[in-house]
Amino acid sequence: MHFSLPNGDRDKLLQALINVVGNSVKYAKNQIQIKVSLIRNDIEISVMDDGDGIPETLLPHVFHRFVRGKDGETGLGLAISRAIVERCGGVITAQNLDTGGASVMMRFPAPA
């Protein structure tokens, strides 16, 4: 199956995905999982890890610039990813998984 995003800049979207996957690799204990799905009329890309998850106090701010993470580091990667995804007509969200770890989901309208 082939997905294409009508409002997407391929290189920019790849950068957004690299940023999200890079974060998952950084915090995963043993594995990450990348899942691409067609849900109703949306393309959903989820990146899940088996790490400790995102601190609840940080979760609402994780896509903001220079947010101080749990290891005291600040960064731009997820803020850049959010800007790219939104510019392409999508949304990006993060949540902690019931099984442990975190999930970052990017959702885009599927082409007609």
N, CA and C of each residue as an Amber inpcrd file, in Angstrom:
protein
   336
   0.8400000  -1.1550000   0.0000000   0.0000000   0.0000000   0.0000000
   0.8970000   1.2330000   0.0000000   0.5030000   2.2560000  -0.7440000
   1.2900000   3.4780000  -0.8620000   0.4640000   4.6510000  -0.3520000
   1.0290000   5.4230000   0.5690000   0.3690000   6.6160000   1.0820000
   1.0700000   7.8290000   0.5160000   0.3120000   8.8490000   0.1790000
   0.9130000  10.1280000  -0.1720000   0.1280000  11.2170000   0.5360000
   0.8120000  12.2910000   0.8860000   0.1870000  13.3960000   1.5880000
   0.1500000  14.6000000   0.6630000  -1.0450000  15.0620000   0.2880000
  -1.1390000  16.1370000  -0.6870000  -0.5210000  17.4460000  -0.2120000
  -0.5770000  17.7270000   1.0840000  -0.0500000  18.9810000   1.6070000
   1.3480000  18.8110000   2.1890000   1.9590000  17.6700000   1.9620000
   3.2070000  17.3650000   2.6260000   4.4430000  17.6220000   1.7960000
   5.4410000  18.1290000   2.4380000   6.7650000  18.2570000   1.8720000
   7.5250000  17.0200000   2.3470000   7.8450000  16.1450000   1.4250000
   8.4330000  14.8460000   1.7570000   9.6600000  14.9600000   2.6710000
  10.5860000  15.8600000   2.3550000  11.8010000  16.0060000   3.1670000
  11.4870000  16.5200000   4.5660000  10.5720000  17.4660000   4.6540000
  10.1970000  18.0160000   5.9660000   9.5030000  16.9510000   6.8130000
   8.5990000  16.1880000   6.1950000   7.9220000  15.1290000   6.9360000
   8.8960000  14.0670000   7.4020000   9.8830000  13.7670000   6.5730000
  10.9170000  12.8150000   6.9820000  11.6750000  13.3590000   8.1880000
  11.9820000  14.6490000   8.1950000  12.6690000  15.2590000   9.3410000
  11.8250000  15.1490000  10.6060000  10.5200000  15.3960000  10.4860000
   9.6320000  15.2680000  11.6460000   9.6540000  13.8450000  12.1830000
   9.5990000  12.8650000  11.2950000   9.6180000  11.4660000  11.7050000
  10.9650000  11.0950000  12.3360000  12.0490000  11.5750000  11.7660000
  13.3790000  11.3070000  12.3290000  13.4870000  11.8810000  13.7410000
  12.9680000  13.0820000  13.9470000  13.0010000  13.6880000  15.2880000
  12.2350000  12.8450000  16.2970000  11.0430000  12.3960000  15.9130000
  10.2130000  11.6000000  16.8220000  10.8610000  10.2480000  17.0970000
  11.3370000   9.5810000  16.0550000  11.9860000   8.2750000  16.2340000
  13.2610000   8.4350000  17.0650000  14.0190000   9.4950000  16.8130000
  15.2410000   9.7410000  17.5870000  14.9540000   9.8690000  19.0710000
  13.8740000  10.5570000  19.4170000  13.4910000  10.6610000  20.8240000
  13.1360000   9.2990000  21.3950000  12.3900000   8.5110000  20.6380000
  12.0070000   7.1780000  21.1160000  13.2270000   6.3020000  21.3270000
  14.1620000   6.3560000  20.4020000  15.3930000   5.5610000  20.5440000
  16.1550000   5.9880000  21.7970000  16.1690000   7.2770000  22.0400000
  16.9040000   7.8180000  23.1970000  16.3370000   7.3120000  24.5190000
  15.0200000   7.1690000  24.6000000  14.3870000   6.8220000  25.8750000
  13.9080000   5.3740000  25.9690000  13.9630000   4.6180000  24.8860000
  13.5140000   3.2180000  24.9170000  14.4600000   2.3670000  25.7490000
  13.9090000   1.3490000  26.3630000  14.7410000   0.3820000  27.0840000
  15.2490000  -0.6870000  26.1150000  14.3390000  -1.2890000  25.3650000
  14.7130000  -2.3830000  24.4670000  14.1780000  -2.2610000  23.0530000
  13.0550000  -1.5690000  22.8780000  12.4690000  -1.5500000  21.5410000
  11.6010000  -0.3190000  21.3040000  11.4440000  -0.0070000  20.0320000
  10.4580000   0.9650000  19.5860000   9.6190000   0.2760000  18.5200000
   8.4320000   0.7880000  18.3190000   7.5450000   0.2390000  17.3010000
   7.0010000   1.4100000  16.4920000   7.0560000   1.2870000  15.1800000
   6.5090000   2.2990000  14.2880000   5.3510000   1.6480000  13.5400000
   4.1960000   2.2980000  13.6150000   2.9880000   1.7350000  13.0170000
   2.3450000   2.7940000  12.1230000   2.0110000   2.4150000  10.9050000
   1.3240000   3.2970000   9.9690000  -0.0300000   2.6700000   9.6660000
  -1.0970000   3.4710000   9.8370000  -2.4510000   2.9610000   9.6510000
  -3.2890000   3.9480000   8.8600000  -4.2790000   3.4370000   8.1770000
  -5.3060000   4.2580000   7.5500000  -6.5430000   4.1040000   8.4180000
  -6.9180000   5.1780000   9.1040000  -8.0470000   5.1580000  10.0290000
  -9.0760000   6.1640000   9.5250000 -10.2260000   5.6510000   9.1430000
 -11.2560000   6.4520000   8.4930000 -10.6400000   7.1510000   7.3050000
 -10.5590000   8.4590000   7.3090000  -9.9530000   9.1810000   6.1990000
  -8.6350000   9.8310000   6.6020000  -7.9630000   9.2500000   7.5780000
  -6.7020000   9.8000000   8.0660000  -5.5770000   8.7720000   7.9830000
  -4.3940000   9.2660000   7.7340000  -3.1780000   8.4490000   7.8210000
  -2.5800000   8.7180000   9.1870000  -2.3390000   7.6720000   9.9450000
  -1.7940000   7.8060000  11.2870000  -0.4480000   7.1070000  11.3700000
   0.5500000   7.8120000  11.8670000   1.8780000   7.2480000  12.1020000
   2.1220000   7.3270000  13.5990000   2.3190000   6.1780000  14.2380000
   2.5700000   6.1210000  15.6740000   3.9660000   5.5740000  15.9140000
   4.6660000   6.2020000  16.8470000   5.9890000   5.7540000  17.2640000
   5.9030000   5.4990000  18.7640000   6.0810000   4.2470000  19.1630000
   5.9380000   3.8480000  20.5590000   7.2440000   3.2650000  21.0770000
   7.5380000   3.5410000  22.3480000   8.7380000   2.9600000  22.9580000
   8.3730000   2.2830000  24.2700000   9.3160000   1.5400000  24.8030000
   9.0910000   0.8200000  26.0550000   9.8950000   1.4400000  27.1990000
  10.1190000   2.7360000  27.1210000  10.8760000   3.4330000  28.1620000
  10.0230000   3.7260000  29.3860000  10.4370000   4.7420000  30.1370000
   9.7390000   5.1080000  31.3660000   8.5480000   6.0230000  31.1280000
   8.3430000   6.4570000  29.9100000   7.2430000   7.3700000  29.6140000
   7.6570000   8.8110000  29.8340000   6.7200000   9.7020000  29.6100000
   6.9430000  11.1420000  29.7370000   6.3580000  11.5770000  31.0750000
   7.1200000  12.3060000  31.8900000   6.5480000  12.7680000  33.1640000
   5.2360000  13.5260000  32.9150000   4.2380000  13.2560000  33.7340000
   2.9130000  13.8430000  33.5470000   2.9650000  15.3710000  33.5080000
   3.8520000  15.9790000  34.2870000   3.9520000  17.4390000  34.3030000
   4.5370000  17.9750000  32.9970000   5.2950000  17.1670000  32.2910000
   5.9240000  17.5750000  31.0390000   5.0250000  17.3080000  29.8270000
   4.1390000  16.3630000  29.9410000   3.3140000  15.9260000  28.8050000
   2.5920000  17.0700000  28.0750000   1.9640000  18.0380000  28.7720000
   1.2760000  19.1100000  28.0360000   2.2220000  20.0680000  27.3030000
   3.5110000  20.0140000  27.6160000   4.4730000  20.9770000  27.0730000
   5.5190000  20.3450000  26.1650000   5.4360000  19.0630000  25.9230000
   6.4990000  18.3180000  25.2520000   6.7900000  18.8200000  23.8320000
   5.8310000  19.4750000  23.1780000   6.0520000  19.9650000  21.8180000
   6.4230000  21.4550000  21.7690000   6.6840000  22.0450000  22.9280000
   7.0900000  23.4500000  22.9820000   8.6110000  23.5550000  22.8700000
   9.0890000  24.6910000  22.4020000  10.5250000  24.9000000  22.2420000
  11.2270000  25.0090000  23.6010000  12.4070000  24.4390000  23.6670000
  13.3090000  24.5320000  24.8250000  12.7130000  24.0120000  26.1290000
  11.7860000  23.0750000  26.0430000  11.2390000  22.4620000  27.2470000
  12.3230000  21.5950000  27.8710000  12.4830000  21.7010000  29.1660000
  13.4960000  20.9270000  29.8890000  12.9420000  19.5360000  30.1470000
  13.5960000  18.5280000  29.5710000  13.1600000  17.1480000  29.7060000
  13.5340000  16.5390000  31.0370000  13.2110000  15.2550000  31.1880000
  13.4270000  14.6000000  32.4770000  14.8970000  14.4550000  32.8380000
  15.7840000  14.5160000  31.8590000  17.2080000  14.4600000  32.1420000
  17.8310000  15.8500000  32.2050000  16.9790000  16.8900000  32.2480000
  17.4630000  18.2530000  32.3330000  17.8900000  18.8540000  31.0110000
  17.6900000  18.1210000  29.9180000  18.0830000  18.6160000  28.6000000
  16.9570000  19.4430000  27.9960000  17.3230000  20.4400000  27.2060000
  16.3270000  21.1920000  26.4580000  16.5150000  20.8820000  24.9900000
  15.4470000  21.0390000  24.2230000  15.5820000  20.6950000  22.8230000
  14.5550000  21.3570000  21.9480000  14.7500000  21.1580000  20.6670000
  13.8650000  21.7070000  19.6570000  13.2160000  20.6290000  18.8000000
  13.6950000  19.3930000  18.8700000  13.2630000  18.3450000  17.9500000
  11.7660000  18.1530000  17.8670000  11.0910000  18.0060000  19.0030000
   9.6470000  17.7740000  18.9710000   8.8910000  19.0440000  18.6030000
   9.4170000  20.2140000  18.9580000   8.7870000  21.4780000  18.5430000
   8.8660000  21.6310000  17.0250000  10.0040000  21.2720000  16.4540000
  10.1560000  21.3140000  14.9980000   9.2040000  20.3180000  14.3460000
   9.1120000  19.1280000  14.9140000   8.1930000  18.1240000  14.3730000
   6.7630000  18.6420000  14.3880000   6.3600000  19.2700000  15.4870000
   5.0010000  19.8170000  15.5650000   4.7660000  20.8570000  14.4760000
   5.7180000  21.7600000  14.2950000   5.5670000  22.8090000  13.2790000
   5.4280000  22.2000000  11.8820000   6.2320000  21.2010000  11.5830000
   6.1710000  20.5540000  10.2640000   4.8360000  19.8490000  10.0670000
   4.4360000  19.0570000  11.0550000   3.1890000  18.2950000  10.9490000
   2.0040000  19.2430000  10.7720000   1.9580000  20.3010000  11.5600000
   0.8460000  21.2420000  11.4560000   0.8580000  21.9750000  10.1140000
   2.0420000  22.3150000   9.6140000   2.1530000  22.9770000   8.3140000
   1.6410000  22.0690000   7.1910000   1.7190000  20.7750000   7.4000000
   1.2540000  19.8120000   6.3990000  -0.2060000  19.4140000   6.6250000
  -0.9010000  20.1270000   7.5080000  -2.3170000  19.8760000   7.7340000
  -2.6060000  18.7760000   8.7320000  -1.5970000  18.3640000   9.5030000
  -1.7750000  17.2750000  10.4520000  -1.7700000  17.7360000  11.8930000
  -1.8790000  16.7690000  12.7810000  -1.7760000  17.0070000  14.2240000
  -0.7970000  15.9980000  14.7980000  -0.1420000  16.3890000  15.8820000
   0.7900000  15.4960000  16.5630000   0.4470000  15.5120000  18.0450000
   0.4150000  14.3330000  18.6500000   0.0950000  14.2170000  20.0710000
   1.0370000  13.2160000  20.7170000   1.1300000  13.3160000  22.0340000
   1.9510000  12.3750000  22.8010000   1.1330000  11.8830000  23.9870000
   1.3780000  10.6500000  24.3530000   0.7240000  10.0910000  25.5360000
   1.5910000   8.9940000  26.1160000   1.3580000   8.6990000  27.3750000
   2.0030000   7.5620000  28.0040000   1.1490000   6.3260000  27.7640000
   1.8110000   5.2050000  27.6050000   1.1230000   3.9390000  27.3720000
   0.8270000   3.2570000  28.6980000  -0.2890000   2.5630000  28.7750000
  -0.6470000   1.8230000  29.9880000   0.4000000   0.7640000  30.3210000
   1.0560000   0.2450000  29.3090000   2.0540000  -0.8080000  29.4880000
   3.4330000  -0.2490000  29.8150000   3.5640000   1.0610000  29.8810000
   4.8580000   1.7160000  30.0950000   5.3550000   2.2650000  28.7690000
   6.1700000   3.2670000  28.8340000   6.6700000   3.8880000  27.6250000
   5.7520000   4.9950000  27.1470000   6.0930000   5.5330000  25.9970000
   5.3500000   6.6630000  25.4390000   5.0180000   6.3930000  23.9720000
   4.0260000   7.1160000  23.4970000   3.6100000   7.0370000  22.1070000
   3.4650000   8.4600000  21.5780000   4.0300000   8.6890000  20.3990000
   3.8270000   9.9430000  19.6860000   3.1010000   9.5880000  18.3940000
   1.9790000  10.2720000  18.1710000   1.1340000   9.9770000  17.0310000
   1.0440000  11.2040000  16.1380000   1.2500000  10.9860000  14.8390000
   1.0620000  12.0330000  13.8390000  -0.0910000  11.5950000  12.9490000
  -1.0610000  12.4840000  12.7460000  -2.2400000  12.1400000  11.9430000
  -2.4350000  13.2000000  10.8620000  -2.6570000  12.7050000   9.6400000
  -2.8200000  13.5730000   8.4670000  -4.0670000  13.1540000   7.7070000
  -4.7590000  14.1190000   7.0840000  -5.8750000  13.7400000   6.2220000
  -5.3650000  12.9480000   5.0260000  -6.0090000  11.8280000   4.7320000
  -5.6310000  11.0160000   3.5760000  -6.1010000  11.7110000   2.2990000
  -5.3460000  11.5710000   1.2160000  -5.7930000  12.1670000  -0.0430000
  -7.0990000  11.5200000  -0.5060000  -7.9150000  12.2990000  -1.1740000
  -9.2230000  11.7960000  -1.6560000  -9.0410000  10.8190000  -2.7860000
